[in-house]
Amino acid sequence: MDSFEFNKIAGSVLGTLLFVMGLGVISDGLFSHPHMEKAGYALPGASEGHGAGAAEAAVHVEPLPALLAKADPKKGEAGAKVCTTCHTLEKGAAPKPTGPNLAGVVGRAMGSTDFGYSDGLKGHGGAWTYESLNAFLTNPKAFIAGTKMAYGGERDPAKRADIIAFLRSITENAPPLPAP
């Protein structure tokens, strides 16, 4: 290769690099944003999330029996639509590969059906009471460490109560609701 060919190749590579750099400078000028006064984003601190404000919020939350007394199973059925992604809800239906059948879950022993439960759930023991369902639906991974359940939880206590009321409605011989 002679020097003229080399100069053409080197010139085209350098010209392309110069074009890309120039394009970056121009786009930074066109689409610039004001610099932030303080780096990062404001996140709730310890005093905001766990201090007096959280204690005050905990006082205003109704107890589960009161929420269940006024829960609406029809609203819960709508809220449980997301559950059908991984679970079946019909009596006698086979479990899906991702989750057990939830018909009859209220009062049932944890990990008792023909589904491949996680070791955390199998070892937890106990039955699915209204309180345990409420805790599990609030944050499954915090209630049972190592659970396979990918659902992040329902933060709204009223919606959780509606879902629990719906689960109770698809359970034969469900335990009575706790007295408010």
CORGIKA-V18374 format. One record per pair of residues at least 24 apart in sequence whose ideal C-beta (glycine too) atoms are under 6 Angstrom apart, sorted by the first residue. I is the first residue (numbers start at 1). J is the second residue. D is the distance in Angstrom with one decimal. If there is no record, write none. Layout:
i-><I & I>
j-><J & J>
d-><D & D>
This chain:
i-><61 & 64 & 65 & 65 & 66 & 67 & 67 & 68 & 68 & 69 & 71 & 71 & 71 & 72 & 73 & 73 & 73 & 75 & 76 & 76 & 76 & 76 & 77 & 79 & 79 & 79 & 80 & 80 & 103 & 104 & 105 & 106 & 106 & 106 & 106 & 107 & 118 & 118 & 118 & 120 & 120 & 120 & 120 & 121 & 130 & 133 & 134>
j-><157 & 134 & 178 & 180 & 180 & 157 & 161 & 161 & 177 & 180 & 161 & 162 & 165 & 162 & 165 & 166 & 169 & 162 & 162 & 163 & 165 & 166 & 166 & 159 & 162 & 163 & 163 & 166 & 170 & 171 & 167 & 167 & 168 & 171 & 174 & 175 & 146 & 147 & 148 & 144 & 145 & 146 & 147 & 147 & 164 & 164 & 160>
d-><5.9 & 5.3 & 4.1 & 4.3 & 4.4 & 5.7 & 3.7 & 5.3 & 5.1 & 4.5 & 4.0 & 4.9 & 3.7 & 5.4 & 4.5 & 4.6 & 4.4 & 4.2 & 3.6 & 4.5 & 4.9 & 3.0 & 4.8 & 5.3 & 5.6 & 4.8 & 5.4 & 5.3 & 4.8 & 4.8 & 5.6 & 5.5 & 5.0 & 4.2 & 4.7 & 4.9 & 5.3 & 5.3 & 4.5 & 4.9 & 5.2 & 3.2 & 5.4 & 5.6 & 6.0 & 5.2 & 5.8>
